[in-house]
Amino acid sequence: MTRFFNIAGPCRPEIHYMIDPLPRLPGVRELIESQNFFVIHGPRQSGKTTYLYALMHRLNAEGRFSALTVNIQPAAAANDSAHAMMMIADAIWHKARRHLPEKECPDMPDTSDQESFSRGQLQRYLNMWAEKNPKPAVLFIDEADTLPEPIFPSLLRQLIAGFEDRPHGFPHSVILTGVRDIRNYLFQKKQNSQTEPRNSGNFAALPFDIKAESFFMGGFTPSETAALLDKHSKASGQVFSPEIKAEIFRLTQGQPWLVNALTRQIVTGILKDDCSRPVTFAHIIEARKRLILRRDTHLENLTDRLKESAVKTVTEAVISGEFLEPGRLRDDLTHVREIGLATLEPPVKFANPIYAETVFRALNYSYQISFNPEMAEPGRYIKSGRLIMDSLLSVFQEFYRRHAEAWLEKFDFREIGRQLLLMAFLQRIVGINGLIECETAVGSGRCEVLVIFGSERFALTLKLQRDSYSEQEGLSEMLGYLNRLGQDQGYLILFETDSQIPWEKNSYRITSQIPLEKRIFRKDMTIEGKRVILIGM
């Protein structure tokens, strides 16, 4: 059977292009050998389940352990903890029958007395499996963090209680897998419990202190991304040049689903499986557009998280370039990293260019479809196949002067409303005929935008004018951006805020104390041989 790039569920080596997942998490085997309980966590569709099955099959093939992977997500819909523990035991039994020899399988759980499962029956079930099994049992519990309160604490308590009986009276090693680290799950639930009723005790009193370590499943490395593409090239003869491989990695930063989805869109969606044709940059650009505009479940789920308080806070700071407020800063950043939206280490930014564009489009969609059709007619700004950026920004500046305050007042993400409004107009005009890339990071103080239209490239720096230093600072930043791009001309967009009024969270106010002619202006200047058009709004 012809293999293909997988975008749904765990990879299977007989039908999917895949690299060996086991080297992705060095140190796991050592912890299993040492009878440890630990955690593997990472974003959705980053390869966790593929890794678990590969490790399960490897351990079982070696013959020293009885390894089993079980997905417990259905137990999240249980009526109560007792019902959930019974469902988990039943899932373990069914999975064991499929993957283990009869003598290594646990007995069929007794589900006639559901109430007993609330009194530690799952622990007892695992006790009996370990006692019966001629080999040490290794249990991978997938989707562990999908269990709600009070079900998840009940599972943890039974694992903690059985820990001291391993390896002959309890599984030799237990690995919990999910999006969140256990510590962060407990913290988040504790925070939520301050405003929501609790019925399972204090989470702070339930540390999972038998956990030896937490492994984060991130993206592919550049070499792993190239190795995956090489699998297809070897099977089909289709060529990915080193430059093409590097561009696919740049756009995805190795996020496994994105790598597979982007490449699949090129190979199957655009080239129609004609493997005689080499992949080009034009194919990548077209595949990227299709992927973002189609908004598959992976990207849709990511944008749905923008409603969460922690995600909203970090997103606003990344786009505006402002500093993050203290308090729950570390936990907000950790949460956003766990779902895969942003990096954790400085500079904190969106995890990859595809996510960045997806977020911008999701946040400013209402703006995009609300512009006056005559104002947003692309033919007004595109002449003979060329984008007239001066005309575009001039029209937007007039629109901003008249309407911005009313538009921003209705927007939830007011901190970054100005930037999103301009980006919406650019995306509406450029549409599917051009490309927009943004460089944003917490603390950078600006949002850098590159508009690519045909053979032309337009560099823009968007900045809030907080004080009298902002303009000079912005000019310096614009110059640095032009130097990085190798461009001779760029646009610095200064959005005026009222320097007389202290900056307030969620402030969308456009100053009325500064005269209009000083706020709405255009200046052309030359700095170190570079032309900079300064536009005030």
N, C-alpha and C positions, 0 to 999 in steps of 0.2 A: 504493500500500500504506500502511496506517495505521502510523505510527511508534509506538515504545514506548520506555520507559526500559530501558537496557541494563544487565545485571548479569553478563554472561559474554563475555569476549574484548574485542578492540578495537571501538570504536564505528564504525559505518558510516553516513554522513550520509543515505543513501537509506532506511534502515529505523529508525534510532535518533534520539531527541531528543539533540542535542549542541550545545555551543557551539564556536566556533572555538578549537581548542586552541593555535594558534601563538602568540598573545599571552601564553600562560602562562609562557613562558621567554624573556624579552627578552635579546638578546645572542647567541643561537645563530647567527643568520644572519651576523653580523659575523665570528664565529670560522670559519665555513665559508668565507666569502669570503677569509679570510686564511690558508687552507690549514692549519688547526689540527686536531690530534687532541684530543678531549676526552671527558668522561664526563657522562652523564645518569643519575641514580639516584634512587630513591624507593621507597616501599612498594608492595606488590602492589596491583594494581587501582587505581592512582592516575592512570592515563591516559598512561603512558609510550609504550606501543605505539601507541595512538591518535595521539599526538603525532608519532611517527616516520612513520607512514603519511601523515598530513596534510602533513608537511614534505616527504616524498618526492614526493608528487603535486604539491605546489606547485612544487618545484624543477624537476621534469620538465616541468611545463606551461610554465614560464618559458623553458625551452629552452637554458639555459646549461650545465647540469650533467646528468650521468647519475647520478641518485640511486637507491639501492637499499637496502631494509630486509630483513634476513635474520635469522631466529630460529635460533640455533645450539644450543638446548637439547637436541635429540636427540643431539648429539655428546657430551653428558655421560655417555652410556651406552656410549661406544666402548671397545674392548678396550685401547687404548693411545693415546699421543699421535699416532702416525702415522695410525691409523684415524680419530681425531677430526678431524685436519686435512683428511683426505680427505673426510670427511662435510661439513665446513664448505665446502670448495671445491664439492662437489656441490650443497649447498644454495644457494650463491651463483649457480651456473649455472641451477638450476631457477627461482629467484626472478627472475633477470634475464630469462629467456625469457617470464615472465608479465608483467613490468612495463616492459621496455625494448624499443625497436626492435632488430631483428636486428643492425644495424651497431654498436650500442652494447653488445651482449652479449659476455661472455667466451666463449672456446671451451669445449667440453665437456671437463672434466678427465679426464686419463688415470689411471684407477683401477687399471690392471693392475699397477703397481708401487707398492704401498702403502707400502713401506719408504722410498721417496724423500720421502714427506711428513714424515718425522721429520727430514729433513736440509734443511728450508727450502723444500719444494716449494710450500707454501701461499703463502709470500712470492713465489716465482717465478710462481705462478699469478696473483697480483694484479699483479705486474710486467707480465705479458703482457697482462692486461686493460687496464691503463692505457695501454700502448704502442699497442694496437690501437684503443682508443676515440677517436673524433674529439672527444669532450668530456671535461672533467675529471670523474673518477668520485668520487662521494661515497658512502661505505659506512656504513650504520647497522647495527651488530652488536647485536642484541637478545638478552637473557638471557645476557649474557657471563659474569656471575659464577656461573652454574650449573655451569660447568666445574670439575671437581675437580682436585686435584694429581695428577699433574704436567701435566695437559692445559692448564690456564689459563696457567701460566708459558710453555709452549711457544708458545701463541698470542701472548702479549705479546712474546716475543723476536722473532718473525717480523714483527710490526708495528713494533717498534723498529728492526729491521734495514732495513726498507723505507722508513722515514720520510724519509731523506735523498734518496731517488729521486723523491719527489713533485714536481710533479704529473704529469709526463709518463711517469715510470717506476713510479709507485705511486699508489694513490688520493689524490686532491687533499686529501681530508679523511676521517678515520675517527672515528666516534662509538661508544663502548662504552656499553651501557645495561644496567642491572640494579638490584637492590635495594641493593647495597652500592657505595660508592665504591671505586675500585681500591685506594687507599691503605689503606682499612680492611679490604678483603679480604686483602691481603698481610699486614697486621698480625695479623689473626685466625689465618691459616694459620701464621704464624710462632709465635704463642703455642701453637697446638695441636701444632706440631711438637716442642715441648719434651717432650711425653709420648707422641707418636706417631712411628713410624718415617718417615723422609723418603726419597724416591728421586728428587728433582729439584733438589737443590742448595739453597742458602740463599736464602730469600725476601728477606732483608734486603739481599742483593746485587743485587736485581732491582727497583729503583725504576722506575716507569713515568714517567720524567722527561720524556717527550715530551708528556705531558698538559698542555694549556694551562689547563684550568679544569674544575671539577666543578659541574654544575647539579643542584639538588635539586628534584624534582617533588613539591610539597606538595599541599594540598587547594585546592578552589575558594575564591575570595574570596566575601564576602556578595553582591557584585554579580554574580559569575559563577553562583552558586547560583540567584539570582533570575532571571537570564537563561535558565538551563536550564528552570526551571519555566514561564517565560513562553513557551517554545517549545511546551509542551504546551497552555497556555491559548490561545495563538493558533490552534493546530490544532483544538482541541476545544471551546473556549468555557468550559472548567471554570475556576473562579475560585480563585486562591490569594491571599488578602489579604496585605498587607505583614506583618501579625503572624504569619501562618502561615509565610510565607517565612522570617521571622526565627527562628521556632521550629525549623524544619527545619535551618537553618544551625547553631543553637545545639546541637542534639542531635548533629549530624554533624561540625561544624566544617569543613564543606566536603569531607570525604573523599569522593572521587567515587563509589566503589562504594556507600557508605552513603547518599549523597544519592539515587542511582538506586534502590537497593533499598528504602529507606523510602518514597519517593514511589510506586514501582511497587506496593508492598504496599497503599498507600492507594487508588490509582486502580483497580487491577485486583483485588487481594485482598479489599478491604473494600467499595468502592463498585461492584465488578463492572462497571467501565467505563461506569457511568452518569454521563456528563459533565455532566448537568443539575444535579447536586448539588455545591454548593461544599464545599471541604475545611475541616474544623473541627479544633479542638484535640483533641476526642474521637477523631477518626480518627487523628491523629498518635500519641496515647497507645496506642491499640489496635495500630497498625502497629508501633510500637516494641516492644511486648510480644511480638508474633508473631515479629518478626525475631530478638530475643534468644533466645527459647525454641526457635526452629527451628534455630538454630546452623548457618547455611549454611556452605559451605566457607570463605568469606572469614573468618568469625569463628572457625571451628574451627581453621583454620591459625594464627590469631593466638594462640589459647589454647594450642596445641601448643608455641609458643615459650616458654611459661612454664617449661618444663623446662630451658632454657638458663641457665647460671650468671649471665651478665650481665643477662638479663631478670629472673631471680629476685631478684637484688640490688636492682635499681632498683624493681621492683614492691613489695618489702617496704618500702623507704624511702618510696615514695609513699603507701602505705596507712597506715603507722605515723606518717608525718610526721617521721620521724627524719632525721638527717643521713647522707649517703652517706660511706662510708669512702674515704680517699685511695687512691692506687695506680693502678689502672686505671679510676678514676672517669670520666675524660673519654671513654675508649674504650667503657666500658659504656653511658654515656649516648648516645653517637653511634650505637652499634649499635641501641639501643632506639628511637631516633628514626628510623633508617633503615627499620626494619620497620614503623614507623608507630604503635607502641603508646603512646609518650609524647612530650611536648615536650622540647626540648633547653634552651631558654632558661628562666631562672627566671621564675615558679615552675615547677619540673619536676613535671608531673602527667600523668595519662592524657590521651590526645589528644582525647577527646570523651566525653560522658556515656554513649553506647552502649557504647563500649569498656570504660569503667569498670565498668558493671553486668555486662557479659559476663565480665570478669576475676573479679569478686567471685563470681559464680555458678559459674564454673569451679572456683575454688579451694575453695569451701565446699560443693560439691555433696554430698560424702560426709557432711558434717554434716547437711545438710538432710534427707536420707533416713534418717538414723539416730536422730532424736529419737523418744522414746516417743510412739506415736500419740495417747494420751490427753492428754499434755502439749501436743502440737502440734496439737490439734484446734482449728481456727479458731473454731468456735462458742463456745469457752470465752472468747474475747476480743472477739467481734463480737456486739453486742446491738442489735437494731433498726436494723441497717445502720451502726452506729457502732463504731469501733475503740476498745477500752478499753486505752489504752497503759499506764496505771498497773498494771493487772492483768497485762498481758503482761510488763512489766519485773520485776514482783515474782516471778512464776513463774520467769523466767529467772534472777533473782538466786539463788533457792533451788537451782535446777539447777546453776548455776555453782559455788556453795559446795560442793556434794557431788561433782560429777563432772568439773569442768573440767580438773584436773590429769591425770587418766587419759586424757581425750580429747586434750588438747594434746600429750601425750607421743608419740602416734602420728602426729602431723601433721608434714609436711615443712616447711611454712611457719610454723615455730614463732614467729618474730619477730612475726608479725601474727595468730597463732592466736586471740587473745582477740577482736580486732575481727571476724575472719571468723566466729567462733562466734556472736556476737550477730547479725551480719548474716544468717547462715544461718537463725536462728530468726525474725527479722523477715520474711525472704523466704518462709519456710515458712508463716507465718501470713497475711501480706498476700496472698501468692499472686498470682493473676491479677486480683484485685479492687482492688488498690491499686498504688501506684508508689513506688519507693525511689530517691532520687538521692543520690550521695555526692560530696562535695568533699574531695579529698585532694591534698596536694602535699608534696614533699620539703622538710624543714626547718620545716613548719608546726607540728609537735608534736601534731597531733590529726587525727581523721577526723570530718568533719561530715556528718551524715546527715539528709535530709529525707524523711519518710514522708508520702505523700499518699494519703488514703483518703476517697473521696467528696468532700465539701466541706471536710474537716478536713485540717490540716497539722500534723505533729509534728516539732519540731526536736530533734536529739540531737547532742551532741558526745562522741566517744569519745576517751579520753586515758589514757595510761599514767602512773601516779603514780611518777615517778622519785625525787622528793625532796620536801622540805617546801614547796617553792615551787609544785608542780604544781597543787594545788587552787586557789590564788588565780589562778594563770595561766589555768587552765581556766575559772574563773568569768568572767574578763575576756574570754576568747575566746568563751564562750557568749553573753555580752552583745552582743558585736560581731556574732555570727551572727544573733541575734534581730533586731537592728537592720537588718541587710541584708535579712532576710526580711520585716520588718514584722510579726513575731510578738510576742506578749506573754508566752509561756510556752515553756520548753524543758527538756530533760533533759541534765545533765552526768553521763556515766558514767566513773567513775575506776576503772581496773583496777590493783589494787595489785601492785607488785613489791617485792622485798626491798631496802629502801634500805641495809641493812647489808652487802649482798653486791654487789660490783662487777658491773655489767651485762656479761653475756657474750653473744657471738654465738650465736644459736639457743637462748638460754635460754628455757624455758617454765615455769620454777619458780615456783610460787605460794608466797609467804612463809609460813613457819610460826613466825617469831619475833614477828610482830605479832599480838596477840590477835585472835581471830575477830570479836568484837563491834566492834573498831575497823576491821576490813576490810569487813565486811558491814553497811552502814548506809544510811539514807535521811534526808536533811535537806531541808526546804522553806525557801526563803528568798526575799526580795524585794530586788532590786538595781536601783536607778534605775527603779523602777516595773515591772520585769519579774519574773515568777515563775520561779525556777530550782529544779528538783528535782535535788538532788545524790544520786547513787546510787553507793555504794562497793562494790566487788567484790574 
